[in-house]
Amino acid sequence: MVRGPREPDAGVRILHISDIHFGRSYVEAHVAAAEALAAETAASEVPLDAIIVSGDLSQRARAHEFLAARGLLGRLENVAPVLVVPGNHDAQWWRAPLGIGGAKRVHAEWRRVIARELEPTLRLPGVSIVGLNSAAGVMPWTVTWNPRDLRVKGGLTDAQLADADARLNATPAGDLRVLVLHHNVVRGKLSNRWGLARPERTLARIAAMGVDVVCTGHDHEERAELVTTSSGPLLVSTANTLSSRARGKRVASLNLIEASKAEVAIRIWHFDEEQGSFAMQHETIAAREAHAR
């Protein structure tokens, strides 16, 4: 999807939401408030360029959950271009454990209802957003020695990382480069768990791509931080869940990413139960130069 021309000095604004969990954990008030914020931001003086949904649209990868999620995506697409990637809850891993029976079976329902492309690319004036599918199900590159990781841990293959690097290399000079996957690329503060198998190696590979921002979800804890890796610094936006499953009894939240030519800001908005809306709580700002390739 490509949108029309914009002013050359205009900033970039991206709404980042995750882990909606249509099904038992779904909270209508949270999602309605997120939609309202998206519409309000899109109508402001600095409009919304894109919306990122970083996985776990469903709770059990059931058809009716995906249909409800498709309805939400349709409404969001009326506000701004949307890039969405699957999460581990969206993967019907039992249809092809370790790839037996054909790996495509894992996301057959996702492809039928949500999107045919599991790793989309969205290029807009001033920004390129590259998606990766870290939720392949139970595959050799997601399995660890910890039994708790089965069906939960994500992974990225060398081929996926090379493909993402190539797509990011095609980004016009000066554009914001954003990478999206479901699993958290930094260790959770509350969970103390990495989202990905081979996490530090993968994080270094991502940082080496010259990414300005990497957007993830999965851990149900909001984060906005500049991370130091062996390949250099990386700005990470981890969106909390909009469901009832926030870790540590935290409130639902979402992230708003705003970039100028000089800097990138990730602003975290928390849901206010009394007001029934999201309000900005805190932000993390980093210079764009820190992420130059």
C-alpha positions in Angstrom: 0.0 0.0 0.0 1.4 3.4 -0.9 -0.2 6.7 0.1 0.0 10.1 -1.7 2.7 12.8 -1.3 3.3 14.7 1.9 5.3 17.7 3.0 9.0 16.8 3.0 9.6 18.1 6.5 6.4 16.5 8.0 7.0 14.1 10.9 5.8 10.5 11.1 3.1 9.3 13.5 2.4 5.6 14.1 -0.1 4.0 16.5 1.2 0.7 17.9 -1.2 -1.7 19.5 -0.9 -5.4 20.3 -2.4 -8.5 22.0 -6.1 -7.8 21.6 -7.0 -11.4 22.2 -10.5 -11.6 20.8 -12.2 -14.3 22.7 -12.4 -14.8 26.5 -9.9 -12.1 27.3 -11.2 -9.5 25.0 -12.2 -6.1 26.6 -14.5 -4.1 24.4 -13.9 -0.8 26.3 -10.1 -0.9 25.8 -10.5 -1.6 22.0 -13.2 1.1 21.6 -10.9 3.6 23.3 -8.0 2.6 21.1 -10.2 3.1 18.0 -11.3 6.5 19.3 -7.7 7.6 19.9 -6.7 6.5 16.4 -9.5 8.5 14.9 -8.7 11.5 17.0 -5.0 11.4 16.2 -5.7 10.9 12.5 -7.8 14.1 12.5 -5.2 16.2 14.2 -2.8 18.7 12.7 -0.2 16.0 12.5 -2.2 13.1 11.1 -1.7 9.4 11.8 0.5 7.8 9.1 0.0 4.1 10.0 -1.3 1.7 12.6 0.8 -1.4 13.7 -0.9 -4.4 15.2 1.9 -6.7 16.5 0.0 -10.0 16.9 -2.2 -12.1 19.1 -5.5 -10.8 17.6 -7.1 -14.0 18.9 -7.1 -16.0 22.1 -7.4 -19.6 20.6 -7.0 -19.0 16.8 -10.7 -19.8 16.3 -12.6 -18.7 13.3 -15.1 -16.5 15.1 -12.2 -14.7 16.9 -10.4 -14.0 13.6 -13.7 -12.7 12.1 -14.1 -10.3 15.0 -10.5 -9.2 14.5 -11.0 -8.7 10.8 -13.9 -6.3 11.7 -11.6 -4.3 13.9 -8.8 -4.2 11.2 -11.4 -3.0 8.7 -12.4 -0.1 10.9 -8.7 0.8 11.6 -8.0 0.7 7.9 -10.6 3.4 7.4 -8.4 5.6 9.7 -4.9 4.8 8.4 -2.9 2.1 6.6 -2.5 -1.0 8.8 0.3 -3.5 9.1 -0.4 -6.6 11.1 1.6 -9.7 11.9 0.5 -12.9 13.7 1.2 -13.8 17.3 1.6 -17.2 19.0 -2.1 -17.2 19.9 -2.9 -16.8 16.2 -0.9 -19.9 15.2 -2.7 -23.3 15.0 0.5 -25.0 15.9 -1.2 -28.4 16.5 -1.9 -28.7 12.7 1.8 -29.0 11.9 4.0 -29.6 15.0 7.7 -29.3 13.9 6.3 -28.7 10.4 4.9 -32.2 10.1 1.9 -32.1 7.7 3.0 -28.9 6.1 4.0 -25.6 7.8 1.4 -23.6 5.9 -1.4 -25.3 7.9 -0.4 -23.4 11.0 -1.6 -20.1 9.6 -4.3 -21.3 7.2 -7.1 -19.6 9.1 -5.1 -16.4 9.5 -4.5 -16.3 5.8 -8.2 -17.0 5.0 -9.6 -14.3 7.3 -6.9 -11.8 8.3 -4.3 -11.4 5.6 -2.6 -13.7 3.0 0.8 -12.2 3.7 2.4 -13.2 7.0 5.4 -10.8 6.6 4.0 -7.7 5.0 5.8 -4.5 3.9 4.1 -1.1 4.1 5.9 1.7 2.4 4.5 5.3 2.9 6.1 8.7 2.3 8.7 9.1 5.0 8.5 5.6 6.5 8.9 1.9 5.6 7.5 -0.7 7.9 8.7 -4.3 7.6 6.8 -7.2 9.2 8.3 -10.6 10.3 6.4 -13.7 11.5 8.1 -14.7 14.8 5.1 -17.0 15.6 5.6 -20.0 13.4 4.2 -22.5 15.9 6.3 -25.3 17.3 9.2 -25.4 15.0 12.9 -26.5 15.3 14.0 -22.8 15.5 11.5 -22.0 18.4 12.1 -25.0 20.6 14.3 -24.6 23.8 15.2 -26.9 26.7 12.5 -25.2 28.8 9.2 -27.0 28.7 7.4 -23.7 29.5 8.5 -22.3 26.2 6.6 -24.9 24.1 3.9 -23.1 22.0 4.9 -19.7 23.6 8.5 -19.0 22.5 9.0 -17.4 19.1 11.9 -17.5 16.7 13.3 -16.1 13.5 15.4 -18.0 11.0 18.5 -16.7 9.3 16.5 -16.5 6.0 13.8 -14.4 7.6 16.4 -12.0 9.0 18.2 -11.7 5.7 14.9 -11.0 3.9 14.0 -8.3 6.4 17.4 -6.8 6.0 17.0 -6.7 2.2 13.5 -5.1 2.5 14.9 -2.5 4.9 17.8 -1.8 2.5 15.2 -0.8 -0.1 14.0 2.0 2.1 14.6 5.5 0.6 17.4 7.4 2.3 16.2 9.5 5.3 13.0 7.5 5.8 12.1 6.0 9.2 12.8 2.3 9.2 10.5 0.2 11.4 10.6 -3.6 12.0 7.5 -5.4 13.5 7.3 -8.8 15.0 5.2 -10.3 17.8 7.6 -11.6 20.4 9.4 -9.2 22.7 13.1 -8.7 21.7 14.1 -7.6 25.2 13.8 -9.6 28.5 10.6 -8.7 30.3 11.0 -6.8 33.6 8.1 -8.6 35.2 8.3 -11.9 33.4 12.1 -12.0 33.3 11.6 -13.9 30.0 12.8 -13.4 26.5 10.2 -13.7 23.8 12.5 -15.3 21.2 14.7 -18.3 21.1 18.4 -17.2 20.5 17.4 -13.8 21.8 20.7 -11.9 22.1 22.0 -13.1 18.8 18.7 -12.2 17.1 18.6 -8.8 18.8 22.1 -8.0 17.6 21.2 -9.1 14.0 18.1 -6.8 14.1 20.2 -3.8 15.4 22.7 -4.4 12.6 20.0 -3.8 10.1 19.9 -0.1 10.9 16.4 -0.2 12.2 15.1 3.0 13.8 12.3 1.3 15.8 11.4 -2.3 16.4 7.8 -2.9 17.5 6.7 -6.0 19.5 4.1 -7.2 21.9 3.7 -10.7 23.5 5.0 -9.9 27.1 1.9 -8.0 28.2 4.1 -5.2 29.7 4.5 -1.9 28.1 8.1 -0.8 27.3 9.8 2.1 25.5 13.5 2.0 25.7 16.8 2.5 23.9 18.6 -0.8 24.2 22.4 -1.3 23.8 23.4 -4.4 21.7 26.7 -5.7 20.4 25.7 -4.2 17.0 24.8 -0.8 18.5 21.7 0.9 20.0 18.1 0.0 19.2 14.9 1.8 20.1 12.2 -0.7 21.1 8.5 -0.2 21.4 6.8 -3.0 23.3 3.0 -2.6 23.4 1.0 -3.9 26.3 -2.1 -5.9 25.8 -5.6 -4.4 25.3 -7.1 -7.5 26.8 -7.7 -8.4 30.5 -4.4 -10.2 30.6 -1.9 -7.4 31.4 1.0 -8.6 33.5 1.2 -7.6 37.1 -2.4 -6.3 37.2 -1.2 -3.3 35.0 -3.7 -1.3 33.1 -4.1 -1.7 29.3 -1.9 0.5 27.3 -0.8 1.4 23.8 2.2 3.2 22.2 2.3 6.2 19.9 5.5 6.6 17.9 6.3 10.1 16.6 9.4 10.8 14.6 11.0 14.0 13.2 14.2 14.2 11.2 16.1 14.7 14.4 14.6 12.3 16.9 12.1 9.5 17.6 9.7 9.5 20.5 7.7 6.5 21.9 4.9 7.7 24.0 3.0 5.2 26.2 -0.7 5.8 26.8 -2.5 4.1 29.7 -6.2 3.3 29.8 -8.1 5.4 32.4 -11.0 3.4 33.7 -13.0 6.4 35.0 -12.7 8.4 31.7 -12.9 5.3 29.5 -10.1 6.6 27.3 -6.3 6.5 26.9 -4.1 9.2 28.4 -0.4 9.8 27.8 1.8 8.7 30.7 5.5 8.8 29.8 7.8 8.8 26.8 11.2 7.7 25.6 13.1 9.9 23.1 16.2 9.0 21.1 18.1 10.9 18.4 17.6 9.6 14.9 21.4 9.8 14.4 21.8 7.0 17.0 20.1 4.6 14.6 21.8 5.6 11.4 23.1 2.7 9.3 
